[in-house]
Amino acid sequence: MSRALPFTLDTPSLLHEASLLDGNWVESSSGQRFEVEDPGTGKAFASCPTNTVADVDAYIKSAQRSFLTYRATNPRERAKMLLNWHSLITRSKNDIATLVVYETGKPMAEALGEVEYALGFAWWFAGEAERIRGSIAQPSISDRRNFVIKQPIGVCVALVPWNFPVAMIIRKAAAALAAGCTIVIKPSPETPLSVLALADLALQAGFPPGVMNVLSTDSALTPSVSEALCKHQLVRKVTFTGSTTVGQLVARHCSEGLKKVTLELGGNCPFIIFDDGDLDQALAALMVLKWRTAGQACTHANRVYVQRGVYDRFLSMLADATRRLRVGHGADPETTMGALTTKSGLAKLERHIADAVAKGGKIVLGGRPLEHLGGNFFQPTIISGMSSGMLTTQEEVFGPLLGLYQFDTEEEAVRMANDTNMGLASYFFTKDVSRTWRLLESLEAGMIGMNTGNSSAAESPFGGIKASGYGKEAGKDVAIEEYLIAKTGTLTVGAIASKL
């Protein structure tokens, strides 16, 4: 579709307004399209095919045909293709970041940071491709031997969110490709262009047609298309990142055919500051862990618990630092916090703030949308005097709203932090070594930040417990195992015939 773009790319051919099927850029069977909007202006700047359930079968069958040959590709060749992909993404990182800015509303610095973070997964899984190992054992029956071999599971489906479109795709796809699987990706309707650019670079890196297919569709058809992908009989693995509500639905869909599933879901994450904690260190971590991506990340701090002795001081420090944020369009180099990606996020914030105020919370900073800026902008908001009965305590916020709570004892902090059905990440700041160990064991979360606010890296397993999902992404051994099956062989060893 021809229209004037609000940006320029160094490599214009990376902008694709078509889906990728078997190495070809194609339209949907219906010919319908949906528009991609810039959250910073509310204006459409591109469009993509609106694929329907009728299109799903072709994408899965293409991936299955490719799997029959790709699974036999030597692991070193798979590693080389991943390294090629890493190199091509590195060379195109400015273009990819530009697409992320206009799709998500992020500031350019954050978009570039996401690409750099994502590249770590391509590099890591290039190494993992050659580390897949089975085992050999002698069982209790002396003339037998047991062998375990690891093989790629088959066609995989990735259902990915809009908040980190580049990182989520590379983290999932690199693991699948390293294992020898093929993958069909359904990007979020808000962020198809950055995903399609990555797929273009995967083709250039040498991955055969059909090894990575990308199927776009709009918000209205996302549920039905996702269901069809999950339930297709040729799909053997589904990986999903998103809300707990949708994750439960995906798990039910995948129960048909007993697909293997990895779910990385919501995170109502606590951030605990003790009297003996380094307040400057905690503040620096929280400023990133809350305001980056305008608060739209599952690992972001949702509930900040501050011990009574430093509560007033830390609240003052936080408010002063937050006042210095500059909200604006992501393409503006002066912007330090961008727009919310979706308009629905604005209404949710207003509902949470009204609920907190009605139940005794005090707005320290912000509290209102910034309508004069023309996009999905909201003031960074801090509310003090939070309590357990508020919506913000009970639900994931996913926006620039931060609530502060007071506590007195370690036991009270742990009880409050664990008082949620979610368990993705928890963070705490203390100089007490014994307390550090106790908290590592007692906090109910899959990832624990100990005097740090950012624990995610390609080398570390990523994933939660409770209603935050199951399975791991990244890390040694565990992540690639999500894309493998173990096959056991038993051999009877005959006795050597005696020579008389």
C-alpha positions in Angstrom: 0.0 0.0 0.0 1.4 3.3 -1.0 1.3 6.2 1.5 3.7 8.8 2.9 5.6 7.4 5.9 6.3 9.6 9.0 9.9 8.2 9.0 12.6 7.0 6.7 14.5 3.7 6.8 18.1 3.1 5.7 16.9 -0.1 4.1 13.3 0.7 2.9 12.8 -2.9 1.7 12.6 -4.0 5.3 9.2 -2.5 5.6 6.7 -5.2 4.6 2.9 -4.8 4.5 2.3 -8.4 3.6 2.4 -11.7 5.4 5.2 -14.2 4.9 4.3 -17.7 3.6 6.8 -20.2 2.4 9.3 -17.5 1.6 6.8 -15.3 -0.3 5.1 -12.0 0.7 1.4 -12.6 0.3 -2.0 -11.1 1.0 -4.8 -12.8 2.9 -7.3 -15.0 1.0 -10.0 -12.4 1.6 -7.9 -9.5 0.4 -8.9 -7.6 3.6 -6.3 -5.4 5.4 -6.1 -3.6 8.8 -4.3 -0.4 9.6 -1.3 0.0 11.9 -1.4 3.2 14.0 1.3 5.3 15.6 0.4 5.5 19.3 2.1 8.9 19.5 -0.3 10.5 17.0 -3.2 8.1 16.8 -2.8 8.1 13.0 -2.4 5.1 10.7 0.8 4.9 8.7 0.8 1.3 7.3 -1.4 -1.7 6.8 -1.1 -5.5 6.8 -3.2 -8.4 5.6 -6.2 -9.5 7.8 -5.8 -13.2 7.7 -8.7 -15.4 8.8 -9.1 -19.0 10.0 -9.3 -20.0 6.3 -5.6 -19.0 5.9 -4.2 -20.9 8.8 -3.9 -24.3 7.3 -1.6 -23.1 4.5 0.9 -21.6 7.0 1.0 -24.7 9.2 1.3 -27.1 6.3 4.2 -25.0 4.8 6.0 -25.2 8.2 5.4 -28.9 8.3 6.9 -29.5 4.9 9.9 -27.4 5.8 10.3 -29.2 9.1 10.7 -32.6 7.4 14.0 -31.3 5.9 15.1 -28.6 8.4 15.0 -31.0 11.3 17.9 -32.9 9.7 20.0 -29.8 9.2 23.3 -30.2 11.0 23.3 -28.3 14.3 26.4 -26.3 13.3 24.6 -25.2 10.1 21.6 -24.1 12.3 24.1 -22.2 14.5 25.7 -20.5 11.5 22.2 -19.3 10.3 21.4 -17.9 13.7 24.7 -16.0 13.8 24.0 -14.7 10.3 20.6 -13.5 11.6 22.3 -11.9 14.6 24.7 -10.1 12.2 21.9 -8.8 9.9 19.8 -7.6 12.8 22.8 -5.8 14.2 23.3 -4.0 10.9 19.7 -3.1 10.7 19.1 -2.2 14.3 18.3 1.5 13.7 15.6 0.6 11.1 14.1 -2.1 13.4 14.1 0.3 16.3 12.4 3.0 14.2 9.6 0.5 13.4 9.3 -0.3 17.1 9.0 3.5 18.0 6.1 4.0 15.6 4.3 0.7 16.4 4.6 0.8 20.3 5.2 4.5 21.1 8.5 3.8 22.8 11.3 6.4 22.8 14.0 5.7 20.4 16.5 5.0 23.2 14.2 2.3 24.6 13.6 0.8 21.1 17.3 0.5 20.5 17.8 -1.0 23.9 15.2 -3.6 23.1 17.0 -4.6 19.9 20.3 -4.9 21.8 18.6 -7.0 24.5 17.0 -9.2 21.9 20.2 -9.8 20.0 21.5 -11.6 23.1 19.0 -14.4 22.5 20.1 -14.9 18.9 23.7 -15.1 20.0 22.9 -17.4 23.0 20.8 -19.9 21.1 23.3 -20.1 18.2 25.6 -21.7 20.9 22.8 -23.9 22.3 22.2 -25.5 18.9 25.4 -27.6 19.3 24.8 -28.3 23.0 21.8 -30.6 22.6 22.8 -33.8 24.3 21.2 -37.2 25.0 22.5 -39.8 27.4 23.5 -43.5 27.7 23.0 -45.6 30.8 23.3 -49.2 31.9 20.1 -50.2 33.7 19.7 -52.8 36.5 19.3 -55.6 33.9 22.9 -56.3 33.0 22.5 -57.2 29.3 20.5 -54.0 28.5 21.6 -50.5 27.6 19.4 -47.4 27.7 19.8 -44.5 25.2 18.0 -41.2 25.3 18.2 -39.0 22.2 16.8 -35.4 21.9 14.9 -34.4 18.7 13.0 -31.3 17.6 9.4 -31.4 18.6 8.0 -30.2 15.3 6.0 -27.2 14.0 5.8 -24.5 16.7 3.4 -21.5 17.0 4.4 -18.2 18.6 1.7 -15.9 19.8 3.5 -12.7 20.7 2.6 -9.4 22.5 3.1 -5.8 21.4 5.2 -4.5 24.3 8.5 -6.1 23.3 7.8 -7.4 19.8 11.5 -7.8 18.8 12.7 -9.4 22.0 9.8 -11.8 22.3 10.2 -13.0 18.7 13.9 -13.5 18.8 13.7 -15.2 22.3 11.1 -17.7 21.0 12.2 -18.1 17.4 15.9 -18.5 18.1 15.2 -21.3 20.6 12.9 -23.1 18.1 15.3 -22.7 15.2 18.3 -23.8 17.2 16.4 -27.0 18.2 15.6 -27.8 14.6 11.9 -26.8 14.7 10.0 -24.6 12.3 7.8 -21.8 13.5 4.7 -19.9 12.6 4.4 -16.5 14.2 1.3 -14.5 14.8 2.4 -11.0 15.8 0.2 -8.6 17.7 -2.0 -6.4 15.5 -0.3 -3.4 16.9 3.3 -4.5 16.0 3.4 -6.6 12.8 6.0 -4.5 10.9 9.0 -5.1 13.2 8.2 -8.8 13.3 8.0 -8.9 9.5 11.3 -7.1 9.2 12.9 -9.8 11.4 11.5 -12.5 9.2 12.9 -10.8 6.1 16.3 -10.9 7.8 15.9 -14.6 8.7 15.4 -15.4 5.0 18.5 -13.4 4.2 20.4 -15.3 6.9 19.8 -18.5 5.1 16.8 -20.1 6.8 14.9 -22.0 4.1 11.4 -20.9 3.0 8.7 -22.1 5.4 11.0 -22.5 8.4 9.6 -19.1 9.6 6.2 -18.0 8.5 4.4 -14.9 9.7 0.7 -14.6 9.7 -0.8 -11.2 10.5 -4.4 -10.3 11.4 -6.4 -7.6 13.2 -7.7 -7.4 16.8 -11.2 -8.7 16.0 -9.9 -11.9 14.3 -6.9 -12.5 16.6 -8.9 -14.8 19.0 -10.3 -17.1 16.2 -7.0 -17.2 14.2 -5.0 -18.0 17.4 -7.5 -20.7 18.3 -7.1 -22.3 14.9 -3.3 -22.2 15.1 -3.3 -23.8 18.6 -5.7 -26.5 17.6 -4.2 -27.4 14.2 -3.3 -31.1 14.2 0.2 -30.6 12.8 1.2 -28.1 15.5 3.2 -29.7 18.3 4.3 -26.7 20.4 2.7 -23.3 21.3 4.6 -20.5 23.0 2.5 -17.5 24.3 3.4 -14.3 26.1 0.5 -12.2 27.3 -2.2 -11.9 29.9 -3.1 -14.7 32.4 -6.7 -14.6 31.1 -5.7 -15.3 27.5 -3.0 -17.7 28.6 -5.6 -19.9 30.3 -7.6 -19.9 27.1 -4.5 -20.8 25.0 -3.8 -23.7 27.4 -7.4 -25.0 26.9 -7.0 -24.8 23.1 -3.7 -26.7 23.3 -5.3 -29.5 25.3 -6.7 -30.7 22.1 -3.9 -32.8 20.7 -2.0 -32.3 23.9 0.4 -29.7 22.5 3.4 -28.7 24.5 2.9 -25.2 25.9 5.1 -22.4 27.3 3.2 -19.6 28.9 4.8 -16.3 30.1 1.9 -14.4 31.6 1.0 -11.5 33.8 3.1 -10.3 36.7 1.7 -8.3 39.6 5.3 -7.7 40.8 6.3 -6.5 44.2 9.2 -4.2 44.8 10.4 -4.2 48.5 12.7 -1.6 50.1 13.9 -2.2 53.6 15.2 0.5 56.0 18.8 -0.8 55.4 18.5 -0.8 51.6 20.5 1.5 49.4 17.8 4.1 48.5 19.7 5.6 45.6 20.3 2.1 44.1 16.6 1.2 44.7 15.4 4.5 43.1 17.6 4.0 40.0 16.3 0.5 39.5 12.7 1.5 40.1 12.8 4.4 37.6 13.7 1.9 34.9 11.5 -0.9 36.2 8.4 1.3 36.3 8.6 4.1 33.7 10.3 2.3 30.8 7.8 1.3 28.1 5.4 3.6 30.0 4.9 0.9 32.6 3.8 -1.7 30.0 5.8 -4.8 30.9 4.9 -7.9 32.9 8.1 -7.7 34.9 7.6 -4.1 35.9 7.1 -3.1 39.5 3.4 -2.9 40.3 3.4 -2.7 44.1 6.2 -0.8 45.9 6.5 -1.8 49.6 8.7 0.6 51.6 9.6 0.0 55.3 8.2 2.7 57.5 11.5 4.2 58.6 12.4 5.3 55.0 8.9 5.6 53.5 8.6 9.4 53.5 12.2 9.9 52.4 11.9 7.5 49.5 8.6 8.8 48.4 10.1 12.3 48.1 13.1 11.0 46.2 10.8 9.1 43.8 8.5 12.1 43.2 11.5 14.4 42.5 13.0 12.0 40.0 9.7 11.3 38.3 9.0 15.0 37.8 12.0 15.1 35.5 10.5 12.6 33.0 9.6 14.1 29.7 6.5 12.6 28.1 6.3 12.8 24.3 6.5 11.1 20.9 9.1 8.4 20.8 10.8 10.0 17.8 11.6 13.1 19.8 15.1 12.7 21.2 14.1 14.7 24.3 11.4 12.1 25.2 12.1 9.9 28.2 8.6 8.3 28.4 6.5 7.6 25.4 2.8 6.8 24.7 0.8 3.8 25.7 0.5 1.4 22.9 -3.3 1.1 23.1 -6.1 3.5 23.8 -7.7 0.9 26.2 -4.7 1.4 28.5 -5.8 5.0 29.2 -9.2 3.9 30.4 -7.8 1.2 32.6 -5.4 3.7 34.3 -8.3 6.1 35.0 -10.3 3.3 36.5 -7.4 2.2 38.8 -6.7 5.7 39.9 -10.3 6.5 40.7 -10.6 3.3 42.7 -7.4 4.0 44.7 -8.5 7.5 45.6 -12.0 6.4 46.6 -10.3 3.9 49.0 -8.0 6.3 50.7 -5.0 6.6 48.3 -3.4 10.1 47.7 -2.2 11.2 44.3 1.3 12.5 44.8 2.0 13.1 41.1 0.1 12.9 37.8 -3.2 11.2 37.6 -4.5 12.4 34.2 -4.2 11.7 30.5 -2.2 14.2 28.4 -4.8 14.7 25.7 -3.2 17.9 24.3 -0.2 15.8 23.0 -2.6 14.0 20.5 -1.7 10.4 21.2 -2.2 7.8 23.9 -0.3 9.8 26.6 -0.7 9.6 30.4 1.1 11.4 33.2 3.5 9.3 35.2 1.4 8.8 38.3 2.4 8.1 41.9 -0.2 7.2 44.6 0.7 6.9 48.3 -1.3 5.3 51.1 -2.1 2.2 49.1 -3.9 -0.8 50.6 -4.7 -4.4 49.8 -8.3 -3.8 48.7 -7.5 -1.6 45.8 -7.6 -2.7 42.1 -3.9 -1.7 41.7 -3.0 -4.2 44.4 -5.1 -7.0 42.9 -4.5 -6.5 39.1 -1.6 -6.0 36.8 -1.6 -2.3 36.0 0.3 -2.2 32.6 0.7 1.5 32.6 2.6 4.5 34.2 0.9 4.1 37.6 2.9 3.4 40.8 1.4 2.7 44.2 3.4 2.9 47.4 2.6 0.8 50.6 4.1 0.9 54.0 5.2 -2.1 56.1 7.0 -2.7 59.4 8.5 -6.2 59.5 10.0 -8.6 57.0 7.3 -11.1 57.7 4.6 -8.5 56.9 6.5 -7.5 53.6 6.6 -11.2 52.5 3.0 -11.7 53.3 1.9 -8.7 51.3 4.2 -9.4 48.4 2.9 -13.0 48.1 -0.7 -12.0 48.4 -1.4 -12.3 44.7 -2.3 -15.2 42.4 0.7 -14.2 40.1 4.3 -15.0 40.6 6.5 -13.7 37.7 9.1 -11.6 39.5 9.8 -10.0 42.8 12.4 -7.4 43.8 13.9 -6.3 47.1 16.7 -4.0 48.4 18.5 -4.8 51.6 22.1 -5.0 52.9 21.3 -7.9 55.3 22.8 -11.0 53.8 20.7 -13.4 55.9 17.6 -11.6 54.9 18.6 -11.8 51.3 18.7 -15.6 51.5 15.5 -15.8 53.4 13.7 -13.6 50.8 15.1 -15.7 47.9 13.4 -18.7 49.4 10.2 -17.1 50.7 9.1 -14.8 47.9 6.7 -16.7 45.5 8.0 -15.8 42.1 10.0 -17.4 39.3 12.5 -14.6 39.2 13.9 -12.7 42.2 15.8 -9.4 41.8 18.1 -9.0 44.8 19.3 -5.4 44.9 18.6 -5.2 41.2 15.7 -4.3 39.1 16.6 -6.0 35.9 17.4 -9.7 36.0 16.5 -10.7 32.5 19.3 -11.9 30.2 19.8 -14.6 27.6 21.8 -16.7 30.1 19.1 -16.7 32.7 15.9 -18.8 32.7 12.9 -16.5 32.3 9.5 -17.5 33.5 7.1 -17.4 36.4 5.0 -19.6 38.8 1.4 -19.6 39.9 -0.9 -17.7 37.5 2.2 -16.2 35.8 2.6 -19.3 33.7 4.9 -22.3 33.2 7.9 -23.2 31.2 11.1 -21.2 30.8 12.5 -19.1 28.0 16.3 -18.4 27.8 18.9 -19.9 30.1 21.1 -22.9 29.8 19.5 -26.2 28.8 15.9 -25.4 30.0 14.8 -23.1 27.3 15.8 -25.2 24.3 14.3 -28.3 26.1 10.9 -26.6 25.5 11.4 -27.3 21.8 12.7 -30.9 22.1 11.3 -34.4 22.7 13.2 -37.1 24.5 13.2 -40.5 22.9 14.3 -43.6 24.8 15.9 -46.6 23.2 16.6 -49.9 24.9 19.2 -52.3 23.5 19.8 -55.9 24.6 23.5 -56.8 24.3 24.0 -60.4 23.4 26.7 -62.4 25.2 29.9 -63.2 23.4 29.9 -66.8 22.3 32.6 -68.8 23.9 35.2 -70.5 21.6 35.9 -74.1 22.7 
